[in-house]
Amino acid sequence: MDQLIDVDALTDWMATWGDNLWTWIVLPVVVLLGLYFTFRSGVVQFRLIPEMFRTLTDKTPRTESGEPQSVSAFQAFTISAASRVGVGNIAGVGTAIALGGPGAIFWMWLMAFVGGASAFIESSLAQLYKTRDKDGFRGGPAYYMQRGLRARWMGIVFAVILIICFPLAFSSLQANTIQATLAGSFDESASTWLPWATGIGLAVLMALVVFGGVRRIASVTQTLVPAMAILYLVLGIVIVVIHADRIPAVIAEIFTSAFGYNEVVAATLGYIILTGVRRGMFSNEAGLGSAPNAGASAAVTHPVKQGLVQTLGVYFDTFLVCSITAFIILVSVPDLAGATQGIGLTQGAVVGTLGEWSNVVLSIIIFLLAFSSILGNYYYGESNIEFITGSRAVLTGYRVVAVLAVLVGALVSTGAIWTFADGAMGFMALVNLVAIGLLSGIAFRLLKDYTRQRREGRDPVFTRDLMPDVKNIEVWEDELSVTGPIDLPTRRRQSAKHRDHLHGAAGRAGS
């Protein structure tokens, strides 16, 4: 019986449709909004880099009983990094170089810098409009769409797309990558049992973590993320040092092919730019609306603090992890003609330099990258499930489905799933970008308040009475809830001073 649906034709159609969506709608909006946020914020993503590191190590505000209010700033950073830093940093960079050449890396870097402003805006807003739950705090784009824009329908649309993309489709793809990488270390006879063993093992490990709640996810990711980053950086540095004589030529290639005369004449410059920008956004997620779900979970004393931390997360992903992949490939493979796309290009560069033993190390790294991404993706979905419904039964059902998605991902071919999720994520990004564009004025006011407090030599503290015209802020109700037991009259006098300053600044801006 003939197939009712031609899967290959459907996949090709979805790929073409997704490419057009990203090329002609999503990417222009991403770039234009990123530039607007950059200039309007006074280049916050560069100007406040020292603050990013300072706030990353902030102590977590505690309740009167001495318990942490929620996860720490660093734990929220690692949850978002767990999702950002995945096999895309290895396979995605390899694909970008194979398709766009070395010049794609320059545009990936530039996208990370411009996108850093978008990451700041979305995570600051997620902190402002977060809500309390049994584990501490939750929030994200769905929450600021409902509270800031008063558009719950928009939040539900965003939440549904995110749940389909991240904890279901993308986590199954991560599991598939782990299985495929392990298969390279076994002979063909393992093809009958290895997918099942990999899938069941991953599903069990995931279940042990996710059924323990966000704090268990945070405790696992704060261990996994630094470990995998250090291991991968050491491997990359060794390879780059071995080919140290190639470094000047590689740097020159990255910049000359990004703007080169030959590329302009051959009409490939636009394709190189699009490849670098798109792959960069896939990797660091700046503006997509995924990382703010982690950013909102942190207990901090000012929303801007987590905006800065999540901007640092974009840099960590692109300038550190993606860059080491790029240099591993470019110093090891001088001739990219006919280069294999994806993870095969990176594997070939590593094994070609260090030998077959390095494939085992790379497999461990890929497992750590992919498994931490699965956990980060899961948390994003959980936050949005709770936005749609507070039913414990629905949340338990979601956890079961998310675990099964990992098992299925290790067993099946995922080409059609990847193509579908690719296009759906374009819609998700578009919905989020519209929302943060409309709400960005509030984020700029938060930034102004934060920088003024820092100039006065104080650790910034925000309470909602500083912005009484902004409605539907649930948390930040008073100083006690933000900072724990302190000299309350003193803090209230400080708040009154800040409020008067804000109102005066707003009046001057409107005159």
N, C-alpha and C positions, 0 to 999 in steps of 0.2 A: 504493500500500500504506500503510495507516494506521501511524503510529508505534507501536512497541511500548511506548514510555515517553513519557508526556506531560511534557516537560521543564519547562514552565511550572508545572504542578501539583506536580512534584517540588521545584522551586525554592521555591514557596510553602510547601510542607510543611517543607522544611529551614529556611526563614526563621522560621516559627512555632516549630519545635522549638528552634532556636538562641536565639530571644528568650526562651523560657521557661527554658532552661538558664541563661542569663546573669542573668535577672531574679530567679529564685527560688532559685538555688543559688550560682552563682559570685560575684555581686556581694555578697550578704550575707557570704559567707566572706571575700572581699577586705576589706570594710570592718571586720568584727569582728577579723580577724587584724591588719590594719593598726593599729587602735586598741590592741590588746594589745601589739604590738611598740613602738608609740609610748610608751606609759606604762611598760612594763617596761624600756625602754632609756633612760628619762629624757629623752624627746623628742630622741633623737640627731640626727634630721634637721634640727633647729633649733639645738640646743646646740653642735654641732660644724661649723657652716657655715664658720668661718675655717679649720678643719682641711681641709675639702674642697678649698679653693683651694691650701692649702699642699702637700697630697699630690699634687695634679694635676701639679705641676712637679717632683716628686721625680726625682732622678737614678736611672737604671736600674742595679741591681746587675750587676756584671760577673764573668765567669769569671777564672781565674788568667791566661789569655792576653790578657785585656783586652777580650774580645768581650761585647756585651750578652747577658745570659742569655735574654732574650725581648723582646717588644715593651715599650715604656715605658708608664707609667701614663697619659700623655697619649694615646698611640696606642690603648690599649685603650678609653679614653674616646671617641675619635673613631670607632672601629669600632662601638661600641654606639650612639653618636649617629647614625651613618650609617644604622642600621636604624631607630632611633626616629624620627628626623626625616625623614619622607617626605611623600608627597602627602597623607597623612592630616592633616598639620598645616595644609594648605590646604583640601583637600576635606572632611576629617573635621570640622574646626571649622565650615566652612560648613554642613554637614549638621546639626551640633549646634544651631546658631543657628536654622536654618530649622525644625527640629522642636521644639526646646525653648525658643526665644527667648533673649534676652540672659542670663536667669537661669542657663541651662545652663553659662555660662562660670564663674560662681562655683563651681558644684559640680565643674567640671573642675579649678579651682585647688585646691579643698579635697581632691579625690582625689589630686592630685599631692603635697600635703603629707603626707597620711596614708600614701600609697603609698611615700613616700620611706623610711619605716621598713622596709617590706617589701623595697625595693630594697637597703637596707643589709644586711639579714639574708641574702638570697639570694646576693649577690656576696661577702660575707665568707666564707660557707660554700663557695662555689665556689673561692675562693682557698685555703682550708684543705685541701680534698680534691682539688686539682688534681694532674695527672700530667705527667711530662716527655715530650716528643717531639723530633723532629729540629729543629723550629723554635723550641723553647723549652718552653712550657707549654700544656696544654689542660685544660679542666674545664667544669663547669656542673652543672645539676640532675641529669642522668643519672649523673654521677660521684659526687655526694654522696648520691644515692639508693643506689647500689651500696656505697660505702665507709662512709657514715654510718649508713644504715638496713639495710645488708646485704640489699638487695632489688634485685638486678640486673634481675629481671623488670620491676620498676617503672621502672627507668632505661631499659630497652629500649622500653617502652610510650611513655614520654615522648619518647624520641629519635625514634621513628617518626612520632609526631604532629607534632613540630617540623619534621622534614624535609619532610613533606607540606605543612605550612602556610607556612613561611617561604621557603626557597629555591625551592620549586616554585610553589605557588599565589600567594603574595603577590608574589614577584618577577615572575611573569607579569602580575599586575595592575598593577605599577609600569610595566612595559613598555607595557601597553595605555594607561595614562594618558599616557605620553609621546607615543605615536602619536596619541591623540585630541587632545592639545593642539597638536601640529604640524599636524594636519588643519585646525584653525581658521585657519591662516595660508595655506592653499591653496584653490583652487577645487575643485569636485566632480570634475574630471577626474583629480585626483591620487589619488582613492580606489583606483585600480587598482594603482598602483605604490608609493605612500607607505608602506602597512603593511609591504610586503616590504623596502623600503629602510631603514625604521626598525628592523625586527626584525633584519635582517642586520647593520646597523651596531652595534646594541646587543650582539648576540651576539659579534661580533668584539672589541669593546672589552672585554667581560666576560672573554672567553677570554684575552686578553692579560694581564689582571690576575690572574685566579684560578689559572691554571696556574703562576704565579710564587710561590704560597704565601702564608702569613699575613703575612710581612714586607712583601711587595709590596702586599697589601691595606691594611696599616697605613700604608704610605707614601703611598698614593693618598688614603685617607680623611682623613689628617691635613692634607692640602692642600684637598680638596674641602669638607669639613664647615665649617671656618671661612670659606671663600670664599662658600659658598652662604648661610651665616647672615648674614654682613655685607651681602651684596648684598640679601637679602630684608629685613633690618632697615632698611637705608637707604631702600628703596622704601616700606616701611611708615611710617617716620618722616616722609617727605615728604608722604604722603597724610594722616597724622594732623595734621601742622602746617597743611596747607591747610584742614582742617576743625577747627582748634583750638577754635573756639567751641562745638563739639559735645561736647568731652571731658567737661565736668562732667555733662551730661545722660546721656551713655553710661555713666559710672561709676555714676550714680544708678540707671539702668535695670538694670544688672547685678545690683545688690544688692536693689532693690525687687522685681524680678520673680523673684528667687531665693526670697524669703520673702513675696511680696506677698499682701494680703488677697484680691484678685481671683482670684489663682491658686488659693488655698485654696478659695474658694467654688466655683470652676469645676472643682474636683477635678483640676486639671492639675499641682499641685505635685509629686506623686509622679513623674509622667512627666518633668517638667523635671529632677528630681534624677537619675533613672535615665539620661536622655539624657546629661547632663553627666558623670556618673561613668563610664558605659560608654565614651563617646568619649574621655574623658581616659585611661582605662586602655589603650584601643587605641593611643593616641598615645604615651604615655610608657612603656608596657610594664612598669610597676612590679608585681612579683609574678607576672608571666606566666612567667618562667623563661627568657626569651630573652637578655636582657642579661648574665646571669652567664656565659654562654659566652664573651663578650668579656672580662668582668672577670677570669676565671680565667687568661687568656693573659698578663697583665701580670707583669713581674718586679718585685716590691716586697719590702720587708723585713718587712711585717706584713700579715696578711690583711685587717685592718680598713681599711687604706689604700684598697684597691680598693672596699670597701663604701662608703666615703665618696665616692669618685670617682663611682661609679655612682649614688649618690643625687643628686649634683650634675647628672648626666646627665638625671635625671627633671625637675629644675628647669629646666635649659637647654631641654628640649623643650617643657614646658608654660608656664612663666612667661615665657619669652622668645619662642619661635617661635610657639606657639599663640596667645599673647596679642596679638602683633602682627597676626596674621590676624584675630582677633576685633575689634580696634580698626579695622582697615582696613574691615571690613564695616559695623560699627555706626556709624562716623562718616560713612560714605558713603551708607548706605542707611537713612534714618530710619524708613521704613515697610517692615516685613518681611512684610506681608500678601501671600501668594502667592509668597513668595521661592523661587527655584530652589534645590534641594538640591545639595550637593556643590561641585565646583570652579567651576561656573558662577556661583555667588553671589559668590565671591571675584574671579573674572575680571571680572564686571560692575562690582564696586566699584572695582577698579583702573582699568579702561579708562574707566569713567564719570568718574573724577576726573582722570586724566592724559592720556587720549586713546589712539588706536589704537596708537601707537608702543610704549606700555607693555606691550601684549600680547606683543611680541617679547621684552622683558626678562623678563616673567613666564614665558614658555616656556623661556627659558634656566634660570631658577631651578628650574622644575619638573623639567627634565632633570637638573640637578645633584642635587636632592633625591631623585628617583626612582633615578638610577643609583647614588648612594651607598647607598641602601637596598638595592638589588640586591646590592651587594658585602657589606654587613653581613649580609643574610639568607643569602647563600652561605656565609659563614664559620660561622654558627651551624650550618648543615647539615653542613659538613665536620667540625666538632668532634664532632658526634653520630654521623656515619658512622664515625669512628675509634673511638668508644666501642663501637659494635656489632661492628665488625670492623677489624682492622689491615691487611687486604688492600689492597695498592697497586692491584690491578686494579679492585677495587670502588670505591676512591676516584677513580680515573681515570674509571670509568663514571659515577659521581655527577657529576663535573665536566662531562662531556659532556651528561648529562640536564639539569643546571641551566642550561647555556648554551642548550640547545634550548627549555627552558621559557620563556626570555626571548623567543626568536624566535616561538614559538607565541603567547605573550601579546600580541604586537603584531598578530597576524593574526585572532584570534577574539574573539567576544563573551564576556565573562567574568562575567556575572551569576551563573550557577550556581556557578562556581568560587569567587567571593567569598562567596556564601551558605554553601557547604560549609565553606570555610576558617574562616569566622566561628564556626560551631558547633564545629568541631574544636578551635579555639584555646581555646574555653571549657573543654573537657576537659583540654587541656594546662595551662591555668592552675590548674585544680582539683587535678591531680596534683602540681604544683609546690607549691601552697599547703599541701597536706597534709604534704609532705616538710619544708618549712621550718618549719612549725608544730612538728613533732616534733623537729627539730634546733635549734630557736631557742635552747635553753639553752646550747649550745656557743658560739653567736654572742655571747650576752651575756657569757660568760666571756672571750672574745676582746676584747670592748669594754672590759671592766674592766681587763684587762692593758694594753691600749693607752693608756687614759686615765691609768693610774698612771704609766706610763713617761713620758708627756708632762708630768705634774705634776713629775716628777723632773728635767725639763729635757733629756731625751734623745730622740733620734730612735728611735721604737719598733722593736724587732727581736723577732721571734717564732721560736722553735724548738720542735719537737714534744716535747722533754723538759719543757717547761713544763706540758704537759697529758698526762702519761703514761697516764692512764686512758682517753683518747680513742684508739681503735684505727684502723688502716687509713689513717694519714696517710703518704703516700709522700714528699712533698717536705718541706722544713723539717727535715731530719734533723740538721743541725749548723750552727753559725754561719758556717762557711766557705762552705757552699752558698748561704746567704742573702745575705751581705754581701761576699763576696770576701775576699782576704787582709787580716786585721786581727790585733790582739793577741788571739789565741785564749784564752789563760789568763784574761785580764781579762774577756772576754765570757762565759766559762763561769762565772766567779764571779758575774757579774751574773745569769746565767740561774738559778743555784742560789738566789740571793736571790729572784728572781721566782717560782720554783717553790714555795719555802717560803711565800711570801705567798699564792699561789693556794690551796695546800692548807689554809692557816690560814683563809682566807676561806670555802672550801668547808665546812670543819668548823664554823665559826660559823654558816653558813647552815643547816646540817643540824641544829644543836642547838636 
